[in-house]
Amino acid sequence: MPRRLGQHFLRPESVGELLRVIAPAAGDVFLEIGPGKGALTLPLAERCARVVAVEIDEGLARRLRGTAPPNVEIVAQDALRADLRSLVPAGSRLAGNLPYYVSSPLLRLFLGLHDHLRDLHVMLQEEVARRIASPPGSKEYGILSVLYALWADTDLPARFPPDSFSPPPGVTSAVLRARFRDTPRADVGDLGLFERFLQAAFARRRRTLENNLKDSYPNLKEYLRFLNVEGSRRTETLSVVELAAIWEASRSDPPGARA
């Protein structure tokens, strides 16, 4: 396995705990990201209808094809470039042991599948997993926290020490579970534009919400007063519903507009 891909393989003795957390059912279809040597893939396939596993390393993909049962399909592609939506039917589930170096872009990509997947269970560096599942007011709360809170119920159902993997990483890992909702907690319209708004709102964490946004949204004081939101609050204290309300009110002010 090339060192640049940075994958740590889950040891067989830890797979049982992960399977208990995932709780696969006989009729489930799984999209697995980063199957590696198949430590999760093969036992998962024994418990569900089908597994489509996306593996970036062609050597590992060939090796896994040689041992996989008929209900496992190995796709030798980069998950960041693959059309994941086309690989599995709507209502499928996602699982994986994500390479740490691409975990954030993969998590953003998975969020775009909120209307196609039931849930996801992914192994991450604990720090990253906590960032996604953190509530408002916590130091880890940020843009991905808000975006996942918009479309999912998240938690960290299990943690794994470094010796759960080979080679062992230098950090503790955790399973991020996200159960996708049928409807968002708030209507934000274009998710990409809302994310740009969040980037401005979280630009400087030590500054207040008003200081972060006032240059882009000149009527911000008026909107905050109407919504009964104190501009002196820091962005990380605001819930997704509050941030969505501010975004909705400010949409009439294109970024950079002048009063």
Salt bridges, closest charged atoms under 4 A:
ASP28 OD2 - ARG93 NH1 2.94
ASP28 OD1 - ARG118 NH1 2.98
GLU46 OE1 - ARG47 NH1 3.71
GLU73 OE1 - ARG50 NH2 2.91
ASP78 OD2 - ARG81 NE 3.86
ASP115 OD1 - ARG85 NH2 2.96
ASP119 OD1 - ARG93 NE 2.98
GLU126 OE2 - ARG159 NE 2.60
GLU127 OE2 - ARG131 NH2 3.96
GLU140 OE2 - ARG130 NH2 3.09
ASP153 OD1 - ARG181 NH1 3.93
ASP153 OD1 - ARG185 NH2 2.32
ASP155 OD2 - ARG177 NH2 2.70
GLU195 OE1 - ARG108 NE 2.74
GLU210 OE2 - LYS221 NZ 2.55
GLU242 OE2 - ARG233 NH1 3.07
GLU248 OE1 - ARG251 NH2 2.58
